[in-house]
Amino acid sequence: MRPVRILRHTLLSLRDLLISAGPVALLAVGLLLLSYWWLDPNPPKKVTLATGPAQSAYEEFGKRYQKALKAYGIEVALVPSEGSPANLRLLRSGKADLGFVQGGGSERNPGEESGIVSLGSLFVEPVWLFYREDAVKNIPGGALTSLTQLKDLRLNIGARGSGAPNLMRRLLQANTLDPAQLKLTRLDQTAATMGLLDGELDAIVFASAPEALMVQMLLQTPGVKLMDFAQSDAYSRRFPFLTPVVLPRGIVDLAKDLPPQDIRLVATTTSLLAREGTHPALLQLFAQAARDLHSPAGWFNRAGSFPNTEHSEYPVSREAERTFRSGQPFLQRWLPFWLANLVERMWLALGIIIAVLLPLSRIVPPLYQFRIRSRVFRWYGQLRDLENRLHAEPQEAGEVVRELDALDERVGRISVPLAYADELYALRNYIDGVRRKAAAL
């Protein structure tokens, strides 16, 4: 049997079924397009991340995020800055979508940052106070253990726009030291390090993760020592954004035993902040990258300690909370990111559309049935006219027979599914019955 004949001899007519379901299908497509436009499930292909000064830990982590999101086809444009306060300004102005911000590094009024959300705390940034050994010879013990010992020293507290100056000002005031009466400079990290090594500065302050190149170098530079914050616990009680941490003996270089003893430090926690309008899929990807990059053990934390959402100064993004709690979404483990993200963000809309269309779908079977049966029933009117004409004008019986033959031929060309074949054959029987009456006349 040829394919065309096979299609004609079926229980259902797919063509008629599709045409009958056309209005409902068009409504479904319209609702899907409207939902796609409203939900905007696919993220933009480019996002900006405010980092920090050159050779800083922020710059290094920015490059790692850039590499992580490149795997998903997302371009991360890194925006250098002076530090945390500058990153906050970039976020407020919309010139950056995300940025690294140090806890306690800037003053803010309650509710001021309502348009910013947090993707969690990523790592601690200790306050590194490096000083030259020969600059503290006259201090008892020959080592710095308190900020009050800085009165006569030339101290660099960090470049303007970074978080370190604001942080140090608060710590100095807590020690009843007036910054205006101290020998303070505000050079960037590179210039301050060169000044310390050349003897132009006695001490410098960094607030940075240990990954910073300058920190790594100074920790191994002869004649340069790191201040031990003997009052680290007291600082953490006075300032909630500070945490006491310990630099373990030998962590820098086990073979050289650097440092030669545990050193107590105070540290802030750095968070990844985002503008509230940043696409949710991007927040999800950054949270996943944060989990991969910051969960391993470090100098000051055990494995799995970071990232976390504890003690956040800003509202925590729901995408970050879900990612840290459940890990990578199930669909992303098996499907490409764009498809998994599309399904994940459209499934609720699909459920609503199905709930709306289910009652409307009940009209499809009656429409289908009417469309098929109308092919047969519309000929009954012509058959009835011929029969009435036969009774009214018996002398026209021959003409009626010819018209009945033509009607029978047209009806014979009607194609209906097998489920409705009985109605077609019933019509042909009625035609044959009227034809017999006309032949008898």
N, C-alpha and C positions, 0 to 999 in steps of 0.2 A: 504494500500500500504506500502510495507516494506521501511525502511529508504534508503536503497541502490537505490531502484527504484525511490524514491522521488528525490534523488540527481541527478540521471541520467536524469530525466524529468524536467529540469529547463531551464530558458531562458538564463542563463549565466553559464559558467564553472569557478568556483572559482579557481580550480587548474590551469587551463590554463591561467586565468587572472593573478595569482600570478607569474607563470613562465614567462609570457610576460613582467610583470613589474619588473622582477628580476634584470636586469642591472641597472635600475633607482634606485631600492631599495638599491642595493649594493653601488651605488654611494652616496646615501643619508646617509647610515650608515657610510661610509668612511669619508664623510665630517663632520658628527656629532662627530666621534671619534677624527678627527683632530682638530675640534673646542674645544672639551673638553680638549685635551692635551694643546692647545695653551692658552685657557682662564684660565685653572686651577680653576674652580669655587668653589670647596670645600676648605675651609681653613684648615690649620694644626690643630691638636688636642691639641697642646701645644704652649704656648706663654710665653715669659719672660717679667716681669715688674720690672724695677728698682724703688725702693721705697726710703728708707732713714734710719736714725739711729733707733735703738730700742726705743720703746715708743714714737715715733714721729707721727705727723699727717700723714706723708707720709705712714708710716707703717700701720696705722689704715685704711686709705683709700685703700691701696693696698689689705688688707684683704676683704674689701667690694667689690672691683672689682673682686677679686678671687671668692667670693660667687656668684656674679651676673652672671659671665660667666660660672660657673659650671652648671647652669641650661640649657645651650646650649651644654653641653658636651665638653667644652673647659677648659683645665687645665691651670691655670695661675700660673707660677712659680715666686715667689717673690725673688728679688735679693736685699739684704740689701746694703746700701752704706752710705757714709758720708754726702751726700746731693746733691744739684743740679749740681755743677761742676762734681762730680763723675758720676752722672747719664748721663751727656752729654758725658763723656768719654766712658761709657759703650755703649751708642747708636752709637757713632762713630766707635767703635771697633767691633760692631756687637754682643757683649756679652749680649745685651738686645734689645728687640724689641720695647718696650715702656718705658717711664720713666717720673716722675714728675720733672719739672724744674721751678725754681723760676725766675721771671722776674728781670733783672738787677743784678742777683747774680753772673754773670761771664762776662768777657770781650770776645767779639768775633769780628772778622774782617768781613767786608761785603762779603757775598757770601761764607763764611767759612762753614756754615751749610746747603749747598744746598741739601744735602742728607737727611734732616730731615724735617718732616711736623708736623704741630700742629693740635691737635684735639680740640682746644679751651681753653679758660681760665676757670678754674674750681672754684677757690675760692681765697679770699685775704689772705695774710699772713702778719699780722701787725708786726712791729718791736717792740718787747716787751723788754723794758729796766727796769729790776727789780733792786731795790737797797734796802739796809738796812737803816732803819730810823736813827739808831744811827751813821751811817757813814757820814751823811750830816748835822749834828747838826750845824757845823760852816758855812754852806751856808745860805745866807739870805733867810728867809722864811722857812727854814728847808725842802725844797723839790727841786728836780731836774726839771728844765723846759727848759734847754738848754744843748747841748752837750759840750759847752765850760766849763761847770762846772765839767767835768770829769777829769780835768788835774791832780789832786792829788789823784784820786781814783784808786783802784785796779779793773780793768775791764776785764771781760772775753768776748771775741767777737765771740766765737764759734770755733768748731774744724776745723782743716785743712781739706779741701775737701768739706766743706759745703758752702752754699751760703752766710751765715751771715758775715764772715770776709771780703770778697770782697765788700759787700754792706756797711758795717760799715767803711771801709777804704775810700770809696768815700764820705760818709757823714762827716767823720772827716776832710777830706781835704777841703770840702766845708766850714767848720768852721775854716779854717786855723790852724788846729791842725795836727802836725806831729806824725803819729802813732809810729815812732821810739822813741819819747820822752815821750810816755805815758806808764803807768804800765799795759801792756796788756798781757793776757794769752789766750791760745787757747785750752781749755778743751772741752770735749764733754758735752752734756746737763746734764747727770746724775752727772758727776764729778763736773761740775760748780755749779749745784744746791746744792750739798753737801758742796762745798766750801763756798757758800753764807750763808747757814744756820749755818755753823761752824764758821763764822767770818773771814775766810781766804781770802774772796773776798768781795769787797764793792758793786759791781754791775755786772750783767750779761746780755747778750743780746741774745734773741731768735728771729729768723724770722720764725714764724710758725703759722699754723692755730690754732684757739682756742681749737680745739679738742685734741691737744697735752696734755698728762697727766701732764707734768711738768708745763705747763702754768696754767692748772686748779688748781694744788696744790698751786702754788705760789700766785695766785690771792686771795687765802683764808688763806694765812699764816700770822699770826700776826707779826708785825715788819718789814714786807716786803711791799714796795710800788712800784707802777708802774709809770714811768716817764710820765708826760703830755707834749706832743710835741706841745708847744704853737705856733711854726712856721710850723705846718703841711702843711698849704696851700703854704707857700713859698717853702718847700721841693718839693712839687708836681709840682710846676712851673719850678724848677731847674732840676728835674729829671723826664722825661716823664713816666718812669716805676713805679713811686710812686703815690699812691692815698691817699688823706687825708680821714681818717675814724674816727668815734667816738665810743668809748666803752660806751654804755648808762648806766646811773646810775641804779643800782639794777639788771643789766642783769645777773651777776654771781650768786647772791643770793638775791631774793626779800625780804625774811624775815629778813635778816641781813643787807639789804641795801648796798650790795657790787657790785660795788664800791660806795662810798658815793656821788660821783658827776660824771658828764660826763668827760671822759678822751680822749683827742685828741691824735691820733696816725697817723703814716704813714704806708702804707702797700704796699707790692708788690703783684703781681698777679701770681699765679701758673698755669702753663699750663701742659697739657698732651701731650708730644711729642712722635713721632714714627719715626722709620726708613722708608725712602721712599719706600723700597721694601716690607714692611709688607703687608700681604694679605688684600685686600680691605674689605673682609667680616669681618675680625677681627677688622679693624678700625671702621666699621659700628657698631659692637657689643659694642666696647668700648665707642663709641659716644652715643649709646643708654643708656648704663649704666651710663655714665656721666650725661646725662639728668635726669635720675631717682635719682641719688645720690646727685647732687649738685643744683637742682632747688628749693628745699624747702628754706624757709626763714632761715637766720642765724643771728648771732650776728651783722654782718656788712653788710648784704644785704637783700633785700626784695625777696619774692618768685618770681622765674622766671628770676632773674638777671643773674644767672649762670646756665649752661655754656654759654659762648658767644665767638664770633670770632673777637671782636673789639680789636684794638691796639695789634694785634699779632706780635711778633717779628720774626715769622717764617711763611712760606707759609702754608695756611690752607688747610687741606685735603678736597677734594671734598665730600668724604663720610661723614665727620663731618658736612659740610655745609648743605648737603641734609638732614641729620638726624635732625639737629637743626631747619631746616626750615619746614620739613614735618612730623617729628616724625617717628614712626615705619612704615616700608613699608607695603603697603596694604596686600600683600600676606602673610607676617609673622603673620598677625592677625588671619589668618584662616588655615594656613598650618604649619607643622613642619619646624623648621628653615632650616634644610639641604635641604628640597625640595623647600621651598620658595626662598632660596638663589640660588639654581641651576637654577630655572626658571628665576629669575631676571637677572642672569649673562649670561644666554644662549639665552635669547629671541632675541637679536639682531642677533646672529649667526644663529638662527633658521629662522629668516626673510630672511637673505641673502641666506641661503640654499634653502628655498622655492622659492625665486626669480630665482635661478639658475635652479632648477628642474622643474619649471612650463613649460618652453619651451620643455624640454626633455620629459616631460610626454606625449606630443602629439604623440610620436611614439608608446605608449603602445596600443591604440586601433587598429592601423594597424597591429602590431605584433600579437595581440590577434586574429584578424580576419584571418590573414594569417595562423596561427597555426591551427585554427579550420577547415578552408576550405581546407587546404592541406591534411587533413585526407580523404576527398572525392575526390579531384581533382587528387590525385596521381594515382587513379585507372582508370582514363580516358585513360591514355597511354596504359595500358594493354588491355582495351576494344577496343581501336582503332587498336591495333595489331591483335586482334582476328578477328575483322571485315575485315581488309585488307587480312588476311589469308583466310577468308571464300570466298572472291571474287576471290582470286588468285587460290585457290585449293578447288573447291566445293566438291570434293570427300572426303575431310577431315571434312565434316559437322558434322558427329557424334562426332568426337574428339573435335571439337570446342564447341559443345553443352555441353559436359561433363566439359570442362574448364570454360564455361560460368556459369554452375551450381556451380562450386567450387568458382568462382569469386563472384557470387551472395551471396553464403553462407558467405564468408569473409566480404563482404560489409554489410551484415545484422548484423554483430557483431560490426560494428562501432557505437560509442556513440558520439553524438554531441548535443549541447544545442538545445532546441526547436526553437530558433531563426534561426537556420541553417538547420532545418529538411527538408525544401523544396529542398535544394540542394542534400541531401542524397537520397530523394525519386526520384528526377529527374535522378540521376545516376542509380538507380534500374530500372526505366522505360526504360532507354536507353539499359541496359543489357537485359531486357525482349524483347525489340524490335529486337536486334541482334539475340537473341535466336529464335524468331519466324522466322526470315529469314533463320537461319540455319535449323530449323525444316522443313521449306518448301522445302529445297534442299534435 
